[in-house]
Amino acid sequence: MLLADGSVRRPKALRAAGIRPQAIADALRAGQVAKTQEGAYFVPGAEPRRDLVDLAGACTRMPRAVVCLLSAAHLSGLVDEAPPKLWLALPQGVHATTVGDTPRHVLRWSYEGAFEVGVIEDEVCGVAIRRTNAVRTVVDLLRYSKHVGGIGAGIHAARRYVATGGRATDFLVVAETLQVPSSTMRDLQVAAAAIGGGG
């Protein structure tokens, strides 16, 4: 079965694979598939953790979104637990889909390089997503510290990154490329000096 690998698919993708809408409806009624709050389908019991299903579902509805901050930190292994809501960034003027009641926080980025620097392609539950990599995520956690309850999350993520072989100076390179505010650069310099981890 197409969804047996734990993937999450939108109806359009299922139809493109040759599955008729009536077959989808029949499988839903029979309990063979279930539907996310975002309108995508998965196989009950084969799906990964609910937070990943919800994230994949949201990204199918908002393909221009970039997974960021605490959600990206979780995907990068910088934090142990999934955040209680999804963290996504969208360009200015792009509609944020509100289907379902999955809690989410959407940032609007408009600065140069926001959707390119440190943004990588990944796959969650069979869905192609874009997310910030580990270094960019640390920079963003400090840049948007007021959104995540202070600089503690950024410092913790930075320590985790360095502990797994990264360099503290990597943060400064990305921050300079993005021309972050001077206050963020100061926080990063303090964090880099305190953490160490090579130059």
C-alpha positions as semicolon CSV with decimal commas, in nm:
position;residue;x (nm);y (nm);z (nm)
1;M;0,000;0,000;0,000
2;L;0,124;0,347;-0,089
3;L;0,105;0,479;0,269
4;A;0,235;0,169;0,446
5;D;0,581;0,322;0,483
6;G;0,448;0,582;0,726
7;S;0,428;0,857;0,465
8;V;0,163;1,128;0,465
9;R;0,004;1,214;0,130
10;R;-0,236;1,476;0,007
11;P;-0,536;1,360;-0,199
12;K;-0,375;1,506;-0,513
13;A;-0,067;1,286;-0,465
14;L;-0,283;0,977;-0,414
15;R;-0,483;1,053;-0,729
16;A;-0,158;1,104;-0,921
17;A;-0,053;0,755;-0,809
18;G;-0,371;0,614;-0,965
19;I;-0,584;0,583;-0,652
20;R;-0,942;0,687;-0,720
21;P;-1,121;0,928;-0,482
22;Q;-1,384;0,661;-0,410
23;A;-1,112;0,417;-0,305
24;I;-0,972;0,679;-0,067
25;A;-1,317;0,740;0,080
26;D;-1,378;0,366;0,119
27;A;-1,042;0,315;0,292
28;L;-1,116;0,608;0,526
29;R;-1,457;0,463;0,620
30;A;-1,304;0,120;0,678
31;G;-1,037;0,266;0,906
32;Q;-0,758;0,157;0,672
33;V;-0,638;0,516;0,644
34;A;-0,681;0,821;0,865
35;K;-0,678;1,190;0,789
36;T;-0,462;1,459;0,946
37;Q;-0,614;1,789;1,048
38;E;-0,440;1,933;0,742
39;G;-0,630;1,705;0,505
40;A;-0,353;1,455;0,427
41;Y;-0,384;1,078;0,465
42;F;-0,178;0,819;0,654
43;V;-0,210;0,459;0,772
44;P;-0,298;0,431;1,143
45;G;-0,030;0,237;1,326
46;A;0,227;0,293;1,052
47;E;0,259;0,666;1,108
48;P;0,550;0,816;1,299
49;R;0,499;1,041;1,600
50;R;0,196;1,265;1,580
51;D;0,406;1,583;1,583
52;L;0,581;1,470;1,264
53;V;0,253;1,377;1,099
54;D;0,116;1,723;1,183
55;L;0,434;1,891;1,056
56;A;0,423;1,698;0,728
57;G;0,054;1,779;0,690
58;A;0,115;2,149;0,745
59;C;0,398;2,156;0,492
60;T;0,182;1,991;0,228
61;R;-0,061;2,279;0,269
62;M;0,211;2,545;0,279
63;P;0,488;2,431;0,041
64;R;0,666;2,768;0,065
65;A;0,702;2,737;0,440
66;V;1,037;2,679;0,609
67;V;1,035;2,480;0,931
68;C;1,225;2,690;1,183
69;L;1,310;2,764;1,546
70;L;1,201;2,493;1,793
71;S;1,055;2,263;1,525
72;A;1,379;2,280;1,326
73;A;1,580;2,234;1,646
74;H;1,389;1,914;1,714
75;L;1,445;1,782;1,360
76;S;1,818;1,862;1,393
77;G;1,846;1,687;1,730
78;L;1,928;2,009;1,913
79;V;1,642;1,953;2,157
80;D;1,503;1,626;2,286
81;E;1,132;1,696;2,284
82;A;0,904;1,815;2,008
83;P;0,761;2,161;2,077
84;P;0,390;2,181;2,160
85;K;0,328;2,382;1,842
86;L;0,474;2,392;1,493
87;W;0,719;2,670;1,408
88;L;0,711;2,783;1,045
89;A;0,831;3,083;0,848
90;L;0,664;3,223;0,537
91;P;0,744;3,508;0,300
92;Q;0,545;3,827;0,345
93;G;0,213;3,811;0,163
94;V;0,193;3,429;0,148
95;H;-0,122;3,294;0,308
96;A;-0,079;3,083;0,621
97;T;-0,323;2,793;0,598
98;T;-0,536;2,751;0,910
99;V;-0,701;2,416;0,835
100;G;-0,739;2,208;1,151
101;D;-0,645;2,308;1,503
102;T;-0,279;2,209;1,515
103;P;-0,114;2,488;1,717
104;R;0,144;2,677;1,516
105;H;0,349;2,992;1,523
106;V;0,418;3,150;1,184
107;L;0,698;3,401;1,141
108;R;0,713;3,640;0,846
109;W;1,063;3,675;0,707
110;S;1,149;3,948;0,459
111;Y;1,523;4,008;0,502
112;E;1,783;3,913;0,242
113;G;1,881;3,547;0,245
114;A;1,605;3,450;0,486
115;F;1,484;3,159;0,276
116;E;1,820;3,057;0,132
117;V;2,100;3,083;0,390
118;G;2,116;2,767;0,598
119;V;1,790;2,634;0,454
120;I;1,800;2,269;0,350
121;E;1,562;2,021;0,193
122;D;1,450;1,727;0,401
123;E;1,176;1,468;0,411
124;V;0,928;1,407;0,692
125;C;0,676;1,123;0,660
126;G;0,738;1,109;0,287
127;V;0,671;1,481;0,245
128;A;0,941;1,708;0,103
129;I;0,997;1,999;0,339
130;R;1,238;2,288;0,376
131;R;1,392;2,361;0,713
132;T;1,677;2,554;0,869
133;N;1,989;2,351;0,934
134;A;2,142;2,321;1,281
135;V;2,365;2,628;1,260
136;R;2,097;2,856;1,116
137;T;1,852;2,725;1,376
138;V;2,083;2,830;1,661
139;V;2,120;3,176;1,507
140;D;1,742;3,208;1,471
141;L;1,674;3,088;1,825
142;L;1,887;3,376;1,954
143;R;1,757;3,623;1,697
144;Y;1,396;3,545;1,790
145;S;1,460;3,467;2,157
146;K;1,159;3,670;2,268
147;H;0,935;3,426;2,078
148;V;1,080;3,117;2,247
149;G;1,099;3,237;2,606
150;G;1,448;3,387;2,617
151;I;1,801;3,300;2,509
152;G;1,807;2,973;2,703
153;A;1,678;2,768;2,411
154;G;1,942;2,910;2,180
155;I;2,225;2,851;2,429
156;H;2,110;2,493;2,489
157;A;2,091;2,426;2,114
158;A;2,435;2,583;2,063
159;R;2,587;2,363;2,333
160;R;2,427;2,053;2,179
161;Y;2,561;2,147;1,835
162;V;2,917;2,195;1,964
163;A;2,898;1,877;2,174
164;T;2,828;1,678;1,857
165;G;3,135;1,811;1,678
166;G;3,027;2,151;1,546
167;R;3,224;2,472;1,587
168;A;3,095;2,769;1,782
169;T;3,236;3,002;1,517
170;D;2,995;2,852;1,261
171;F;2,716;3,058;1,420
172;L;2,905;3,382;1,366
173;V;2,965;3,309;0,997
174;V;2,594;3,250;0,930
175;A;2,496;3,551;1,140
176;E;2,730;3,777;0,944
177;T;2,595;3,643;0,615
178;L;2,239;3,720;0,728
179;Q;2,342;4,058;0,872
180;V;2,157;3,989;1,196
181;P;2,084;4,276;1,435
182;S;2,376;4,384;1,653
183;S;2,203;4,256;1,966
184;T;2,182;3,906;1,816
185;M;2,547;3,921;1,712
186;R;2,644;4,014;2,067
187;D;2,448;3,720;2,207
188;L;2,614;3,488;1,957
189;Q;2,961;3,618;2,039
190;V;2,901;3,569;2,410
191;A;2,763;3,221;2,347
192;A;3,053;3,126;2,121
193;A;3,307;3,247;2,377
194;A;3,137;3,063;2,660
195;I;3,085;2,739;2,472
196;G;3,414;2,721;2,285
197;G;3,431;2,428;2,047
198;G;3,705;2,527;1,810
199;G;3,766;2,802;1,562
